[in-house]
């Protein structure tokens, strides 16, 4: 099965799979543009444990009997702009079958697969730089805790996959720019930090924070090293230990955010910056050189991300059913 990331470079595909939802869903025809889960019923936790796995491996499915979510298959779009691959995380209304709102861009197997596919496409097309932006009020709201809650036995595998994606972006062979359109929190904060350059609107009200202390999660050595590598030391304690919330002004002051256009120019500024860096991804030799430099620069993070990952405490996490810190 081809990765089903929604880029302009991939063609739709269709397959037949057996979908086990506690025995209730017999067969699903999965197609990238029109998905329907056929069967008697797919709902509740059984759907989250069963169909969610099919969603993750196939590119998505909408269950129209028992649960109508309106969740789209296409989570990303990718286009080439003068040698720059511009990847946009789409922000439609609707939610996944397990309850997560699509527009939060939370990290789950489906999103990770499509991001990998977009990066694959950028490499195939010879992109000299990559920009990733989001639609709506979220850049990325962290790990998909509702999906993980329904699949706790797979939490370490999901965590490992997320770390491998972070490592890939951190050491990507061409310059990378994050256009931070909205909140980037928890693992979403780490996703934003993994890029070479971060652009945030000067009039943004969006938040940056890492709430491990508030949701009962001990972030992994790899995630911790990534954050240490991308933030000045005066921020470490407040960000990692105390979950302090930051907005644009402080992030810009501390160099976490590198450029500050008005919101109306956020993506265009990110593309402009990527264009200025294209020479650092101009050919195979330059790309391999940049990749090697990044691997050495972020050696401690690279050595830990996705390696010997231990449970961070997902089974006993203190978040509410929507994936936010539970109120005491």
N, C-alpha and C positions, 0 to 999 in steps of 0.2 A: 504494500500500500504506500503510495506516494504521500509525503507530508502534505497536509491539506491547508497550509497557511494561505490566507486569502491575498494573493498578490496578483498583479496583472500578468505575471509570467507563468502561472500555473493553469492547467485546464481542469475543469470539473471532472470528478471521477465518481463511479458508483460501485458498490459492492453489496453482497449479501452477507449478513453476519447473524449468528445466534446471540440473542440478547437475553441474559438470565436476570430477571427481576423477581426473585423469590418464586420463580415458576410461573409468573403471571403474564409475561410478555414472550410470545413464541418466536417471532421473527421480525426483523427490521430491515427495510431497504433503506440504505443510507446513501444520500446524494448531497453533494456540497451545496447545491442551491435550493433543493426542495426535500426536506426531511420529514418523515412521518413515522412514528413508532406504532406499528400495527399490532393489535392484540386486544386482550380483554381489558386489562387495566395496568397502568404503570403509575404508581403514586407513592408519596411519602418516602420513608427511609429506604424502602426496597428500591425505589427508583434511583435515589441518590447512590446506593451501593451498586446497582446494576447498570442502569442506562447511563449513569455518569461515566462509567468506564468505556462504554461504547462511544459516548460523546467525545471523550478524550482521545480515543484512538482513531476516530473516523472524521472528525471535523464538526460534529454536532448533530443533534436530533431534536425535533420538537414533538412532544408526546401530546396528541390531540384528544386522547381518551383518558379520562381520569385526572389529567393535569395539563392545562394550557398555559404556557409560560410566555410565549412570544419571543423567546430567546433566539437570536439569529445565529446562524452558522458562521457567518463572516465577522470576525472580530477585528481584523486589520485590513488596511488597504496599503498598497505599496506602489509608488510611481518613481520614475527616474526623472530628475530635474538637472540637466546639464552635468551629468556624471555623478550626481548625489542621489542616493536611494533615500526617499522620504517615506517613512513608515508611520502610518497614523492608526492609533488604537481608537476604534470607533466607539461612539457613546450613545447608542440607542436606548430607548426605554425597554423594559422587559427584564426578566430574570431567568436564570438557569433553573432546571428542574429541582435542584437542591436548595433553591431560595436566594442565592446571591444575585444582587443586581448587576447586570452586565456592564453598566457604565462606570462601575467602580474599578474596572480593569484589574480585579484581584488575580493573583497568580494561582492558576490551577492547571491541570494537565493540558486542557484545550488551548489556553492562552500560550503556554510555554511551547507547545507544538507549532503554533502558528508564528510565534516570534522566531523560532529556529528556522522555520520555512522561509520567512521573510529575509533573514540573514543569509540563508543558502542562496536565495534568489539574487540578493545584492552581490554576492561573490560570483555567481554565474554570469551576471551581467557586467562584471568589471567595474562596479561602483568604486569611486575613489574616496568616498566618505558616506557616512550614514547619519541621518537625522531621524529620531523617534519622537513623535508628539502624541498627545492624547486629545480627544474631544470631550467637552463637558467640564465638570468641576473636579475631576480626579485624573491625575496622571497614573497613579497606581496606589490602591488602598491596602497593599500588603498581601500576605498569603490568603487564599480563599479558605477561611476557617470553617465556614459552613460545609464546604466540600470535605475538608479534612475531618470534621466531626462525624460525618457519615461514613468515613473511610479511615478510621483511626489506625487500623492494622497496616495501612499503606503510608502512614504519615512520614516514616523515615525515608521511604522511596521518593515521595513527593518532595520532601526537603532536599534530598540529594539531587534530584532533577533541577530544582530551583537554583541550587548552588552551582551546578554545572552551567546553567544559563548565565548566571551572574559572572562566572569566570570567563565564559566565552565573550561576553560583552566587554568585560574589563580588559581583556587582552586582544580584542578584535584587530584584524590586520590593517584596517584603515581608520582614520579619525572618526570618532563618534560624538554626536551632539544630542543632548536631551532637551527638548522644548517643553519645559515644565508648565503645562497648562493649568494644573490644579494640585490638589493635595497629593503629596507623596510621603507615605507613612509606612512604618514597620519594614517588611521586606520590600515594599514599594520605595521607601527611602533608600534602601540599599541598591535597588534597581537604578534609581536616579543617580546615585553616587558612582555606579559602575561606569558611566560614560566619561569620556575625556573632557567634555565641556558641558556645562549646564547653563541654560538660558531661562530666565524667569521674568515675567512681566513686572515692571517697576510699580505698577498699581495693583499687584496681586494681593489677595487676602488669603491665599492658600497656606496650608500648614505643612510643616516638616517635623516629624517626631517618630521615636522608636519606643513603643509602649510595652516592651517586654515585662517590666516590673509591674505593670497594671493588668496584664493578662496571663501572668504566671508562666512565661516562656523565658528560658535561658538561651540566648542566641548562641549559635555554634561558633567554634573557633574561627572558621572561615569567614562567616558573616562579620564577626567582631574585627578580624584583621582587615577586611575590606573597609569597614567604617573608619578604623584608625588610619588607614592609608589615605583616605579621601577627606578627612576632617582635621583641622588643627587641634593640637592637644588640649587647649583650654576648653574645648567642647566635649571631650570624651566623657567626662564624669556626668555632666548634666544630660547628655543625649542618651548614653548607654545605661547608666545606673538609675537615673531619676525620670526619664521620659519627658524631659522638658519640651514644650512646644515652641517652635520657631516660625517666624514669618519672614517675608522677603528681606527687610532691612538688615536684620541680624545675619541672615545667610549671606547676603552680599558683602557685608562688612567683614565677615570672617573668610571670605573667598570660597565658600561652598558653592555660591552662584557666581558665574563668571561674567555674564552680560545681562543688562536690564533694559530692554526696550519696552515701550508701552504695549499693552495687551493686544492691540490691533496689529502689531508688527511682530508678535512673538515668533511665529513659524518662519516668516520671511527673514527675520534676523538670524534664526538658527540655520537656515539654508545659506544665508550669506556667509556666516562663520564657517560652515562646512565647506563652502566653495573656496574660501581663503586657505583652507587646510588641504585641499585636494592634492597638492604636490607631494604630500606625505603619504599618499596612497596611490601614486601614479602608475606603478608597475609592480611585477611580481617580486623583484629584489627589494624594492622599497617597502612593500607590504610585509615581507618576511622579516626585514630589519625592524620595522615598527613593532611587529608581534614580539620579537625577541627582547626589544627594549622594555616593553610593557611587562613581559614575564619577569624580567629582572627587577624592574621598579617595584612591582607588586608581589615580589617573591613569596612573602609570608602568607599573603592572602591566597595566591595561586596554589601554594603547597597544601593548603587546608580545605579550600572550597571543594565540596563534593567528595572528599576523602574521609573514610572511616567516620561517617556522619552518625552521631548518636541522637537519640530521641531528645527533643528540646522541652518536652512536657506537654505535648498536645492532648494526651488523654485526660490530664487533670487541669487543663487551662481554665482561666477564670474569665471567659468572655460570655456574652449573652447570645441568644439564638441568631442574632444578626451579625455576629462576628466582632462586636464592639466590646470594650471593657465593661464588665458587669458592674452595675451600681451596687454599692454596699448598703 
